[in-house]
Amino acid sequence: MSKLLLAPLNWGLGHASRCIPLVQRFLDEGHEVVLGGDGESFTLLRKHFPKLRYVYLAPLNLRYSKGSRQVFAILRALPKLISWALKDHALLQAILREEHFDRIISDNRFGLFLSNRRSRSNSETVQQCNGLTGEAGQTHSVYITHQLHIMLPKGWKWLEPLAERLHARIYSRFNEVWVPDFEDPSLSLAGNLSHPKNLKSKIKNLKYIGPLSRFQITNHQSPITNHHYDIVAVLSGLEPHRSLLEREIIARYSDTTERVLIVQGLMNRPNTRITRGNITIVPYLNDTELASALLGAKHIIARSGYSTIMDLYALGLLQAPITNHQSSIELIPTPGQPEQEYLAYDLRLHSRKF
């Protein structure tokens, strides 16, 4: 059996939540898993797997601008992103000097590549997801992403080829690239993001591992609560837009008779339930509670992040190819995130922006 270090990006909760089924699968297969990360996403993983050992990696604390365009906010953050990746890489090298790992699995943490990665042939490196046995003494690196195609806002589309080349330079440092989507483009949940034209054939050791959702390992058939809500809003993403969306939802429903549940997506707060008239607010729910709430809702509001889409698909609320199913689902892109706008419009479930 193998010893693994798995670490997701701290950019909302989605990168961590989609790693939950991977961690559980590795544990079920008898592998030793050590968790790495920082911030709210790291807290989510640690709450799911409290008995696992963990290591802190370089913190990433970014905020969006209040407006609908984030290009300049991201450009201003580039020095911080580069510094963060370098710190992550240095921490990884220090960790590997102290102990051996058979695999380093990075969900979009750019710096978790191996300095001494040995070039291998495609036949040597491409393995099944549960085929973790590598060459003795070698550490194997894996990069998880669903954005092989990088989308930029209007007016910046001409820079997309450059952005893709820069991203390719990052994941080319890893032994494998895992994409959490169906290999068949006709069934894809991420569309052109994960199935870019004229690019897949150029990526060595690319593997589609299927959609990943925390609800894949949750018994969500039996509700665990007597609370039934008409509206369930699941919040996520960077500030200030997470809080702005929360305030908009409260304003929209505060004078109605509909029972509303807002899940804030704040893992580092005490899990205290607050009720204001017809609106109930909780920092977070465990997977069984959240699945029960979503399945019982008449209307669901969420950001159109890819992990959210995979969660709704796992619950049977979306189908592949995507169609509206069972509940009324309102996917709201984070302003200035073209990939979320693409997913929302492409799925034809988007109603309006906040």
Secondary structure, 3 states (H helix, E strand, C coil): CCEEEEEECCCCCHHHHCCHHHHHHHHHCCCEEEEEECHHHHHHHHHHCCCCCEEECCCCCCCCCCCCCCHHHHHHHHHHHHHHHHHHHHHHHHHHHHCCCCEEEEECCCCCCCCCCCCCCHHHHCCCCCCCCCCCCCCEEEEECCCCCCCCCCCCHHHHHHHHHHHHHHHCCCCEEEECCCCCHHHCCCHHHCCCCCCHHHCCCEEECCCCCHHHHCCCCCCCCCCCCCEEEECCCCCCHHHHHHHHHHHHHCCCCCCEEEECCCCCCCCCCEEECCEEEECCCCHHHHHHHHHHCCEEEEECCHHHHHHHHHCCCECCCCCECCCEEEEECCCCCHHHHHHHHHHCCCCCCC
